Amino acid sequence: MKETFGEKFIYWLLNGFLLLLSLCTLYPFWHVLMYALSDPKLSMGGGIFLLPRGWSLSSFEILLNSKGIYTAYGNSLIRLVVGTCVNLLFTAMLAYPLSLKRFIGRNAITLMIFFTMLFSGGMIPSYLLVKELGLLDSIWALIIPGTISAWNLLIMKTYFQNIPPELEESASIDGASPMRVLISVILPVSMPVIAAIGLFYGVAHWNSYFDAILYINSQSQQVLQVFLRTMLNSSSLQQVQGSEAFASNIGMVTEESVKMATVISSVLPMLLIYPFLQKYYVKGVLIGSVKG
């Protein structure tokens, strides 16, 4: 059918609105990037940044030569990789039995898990628990307390329920154990939800900083987001002092330009990972959130 003028007008109006909304969402990040790439002396004038004012990488040079940045980056990457793998492993191991109709008591267990989404023990009991377990000042204090997210568990459980039961039955007839069924049959056909939930867990690990403030005291165990928070709250460039880059470029940078460079450095890993997982994101969440 031929589209009417009104339908075309609504189509272009909606696309224009979505484009404007996308630009409003993208511009703050673009502004920070252009500010970080600008000459610090020229960027002090403020205003809107569409392109770099001048061109300078001195802020990134100082940041990458600062004390603590590589340690914080390394700790965050370890938390991201190890934490996400642990999260996915235990979430799948719990979601699979809860998705089986023959599992006795699955509704009661699911209700108890859902209850944790509404109520929690609070910050002080959580801290005391981590302390009594001897996890303070270690990377495991940032991983074990959040091993399973109730919301992610329910999404994965619903996805597993939509998998044809004939796959499990055929593997069981061939003598496969429940763990073998999970690893060899269920997980290979569940890559969309695995990728989506993995992205959820990964972003949560990368952006989290409050638990690191609570449980980590040693600078050698600190993560990038705490380093970023310290930089953003700092009233001086003391966080980057002591490096040769700071000594040679002290007159070429400002506090704000180094902060902008820090923000870009912290966001960059997620921007590089997301394009490889985004094709699974919508499919995994949609199928896992609505029971078919």
N, C-alpha and C positions, 0 to 999 in steps of 0.2 A: 504493500500500500504506500502511496505517495504521502510524504509527510506534509502537513499543513504548515503555514507560516508560524502559527502559534506554537506548534511542537518544536520547530527549529529554534524559535526564539527562546523557549524554555531550556532547550538543550544547551545552547550557547551561553545562556545566563547561568545555568548551573555549573558549566565547565569554567566560566570566568570566575565564579565565586570560589570554586575549588582551587583554581590557580592562584587567586589572591590569598586564600587561606594557606596554601602551601608556601607562598613567598613570605607570609608573615611568620610562619613556623621556621623557615630556613634562614631568614635574614639574621636573627640574633647570632647564630653560629657563624654565618658569613662575616658579620661585623667583627666578631672576636678574631677570626682568622686573618682578616685584612688588617686589623689593629696590630696583631702580633707580627705581621710581615712588613709593617710600615716602619719608616724611620721614627724612632721614639720621640725625637725632638719635634717632628712635624705632627705626630699623632696627639700630642698634648693639647692641640687646639680643639679637640673634641669634634662633635658633629657626626654626620652620617658617613660611613665608610663603605663605598661601593667597590673601590679599587685601592690598592696600597698607596700610601702617600710616601713617595720615595720607595726605597727597597732596602731592607736590612734584615739579616738573620742573626743579629747580635743577641737578641733576647733568647732565641733558641740555643745559641752557642753558650750563653751563660747558664741557661737551665740545664743543658746536657752535660755541662762540666761542674755542676753544683754538687755539693756533698750530700749524699743520701738518695739522689734521684734513681740511680741504678739499683740500689738495694731495695727501695720501695717498689720499683717496677718489677723486679724479680720476685719479690714476695707476692705481689698482686697476681702475677702470671701463674705462680705456683698455686695460689689459692683458686684462681680461675679454672685451671686444668684439673687439679686434684679434686677440688670441691664439686665441680660439675659432674665429673665421673662418679664420685661417691653418691651424689644426689640422684643421678639417673639410675645407678645400680640398685640402691635401696628402694627408690620409688617404684621401679619396675617389679622388684621382688615382692613388694606389698600389694601393688595394684593388680598383679596377675591373679593371686588366689582370691582377692575380693571380687574379681570379675566373674568367678565361677559360681554358677547357681548351686552346685552340689556342695559348696563350702559351707559348713554349718556355722552359724553365728556371724556371717559376713555383714548382715544388716546392722547388728549391734556394734560391731567393730567400726563400721563405716560411720555410724552415728557418733561414736566416741571421737573419731578423727574429725568429723565435722564440728563437734563441740569446741575443739581447740581453735577453730577459726573465729569463734565468738568470744572466748575467754582464754586468758593466759595467766601464768603464774606471776608475771610482772618482772621488772628489771632486777630488783634485789634478790628474790629467790633464784632467778636465773644465774646471777653472778655467784651466789653462794654455791649453787650446784656445780658450776664450772670450776670454782676454786677447790671444792672438795674432791672433784675428779682429778685434780692435779693438771688441769689443762691451761692454767693461766700462763701468759707469755709464750704461747706456742701457736703454730699455725692451725692446730686441731681445734683450738678454742673458737676459731672462725668458721669451722666446717661442721663439726659434729653437732652442735646445738641446732643447726638448721638443716639437718640431713634430709628430712622429708618435709615438703610443703604440702599442707592439706589440700590446697586448691589445685596444685599441679597433680597431686595424687588422684583426685576425683576426675580430672580431665583424662588422665592416662587410663584409669579404671574404666571409664565410659568408652574410650576408644577400644580397649581390649574386648569389651562386651559386644562390640559390633563386628568383631572378627568371626567368620563362619566357624562354628564349633566342629565342623567336619575335619578341619586342619588338625586340631588338637586330638580328635578321636583317632585319626589315621596314624598319627605319630605314636599315640599310646598303644595302639594295636601292634605296632612294630617294636614295642618294648622300650620306648623312650621314657625316661623319668620326667617328673614335672619340671625339674630344673633344665633338663635337655630340651623339653618342649618349649620352655620360655626362651632359651638362648637360640635354638635352631629353627623354631617355627614362628613364634609370636613376635619376637623383636625384629627379624628381617622384614616382616610385612607391616611393621609399625614405625618405619623411619620418619614419616611426616610428624607424628606426635612426639617421637623421640627428639627430632630436631627442634620442634617448637618448645618443648619443655626444657631442652638443653639450653636454648636461647634465653628462656626465662631465668633459669638458674644462673647462667653465665653472666647476664646483665646484673642480676642481684648481687652476685659475688664481686663483680668489678666495681659497682657503684657504692657498695656498703662501706661505711666508715665508722658508724656509731659503735658496733661491736668491737672493732679494733681499738677504739678509744677506751672501752671498758676493760678489755681483757689483755691488751698488749701494752707493756711498759718499756720494753727494750727497743731502742731505735733500730737495731739490726733485724727486728721482726716486724717493723711497721710497714703498712701497706701504702700504696700510692695515693689513695683518696685522703688519708690522714695527712700525708705530705702536702697534697693540694690544699686541704683545709687550712693547714698551718700557713701556707703561702698566701692564701686569700685573706687570712686574718692578720697577717703580719703588717706592721706599720713601717717596715724598712726592708732592705735587701739582705738582711742578716742571714737568711736561709741559704743564700748562694755565695756568701763571702768565703774566702779561703781558696777559691779556685783561681788558676792563672787567667781564665777567661774573664773573671770578674775584675781582676786587677788591670787588664789591658782594655776593658770596655766600660769601665765604671762611669765614664763621662758620656757614653753613647746610649745608655739604656735608662729607662724609668721603671719605677715600681710597677706601674700598671702594665707596661709592655711585657715584663717578665711574668706577671700573673696571667695575662692573655695567652702567652706561650705555654704556660703550665696547663691551662684549661684545654687547649688544643691537644697537647701531648696525652692527656688523660682520656680524651674522647676518641682519639684516633684508632686504638685497637678494636673497639666495638664497631666503628664505621667500616673497618676492613673485614670483619667477620660477618656482619649482617647480610651483605649481598649474596653470600654463599648459602645462607639459611633461609632467606626470605621466601623462596619458592615453596618451602615446606610449611611456613608459618601459618598462613591462613587455612590451608587444608587441614593441618594437624589440630589446630584449635577448634575449627568448625566441626569436624567429625568427632572430636573428643568431647565437645561440650553439649552436643545434642544427640540423644539416643535415637538410633534409627530403628 
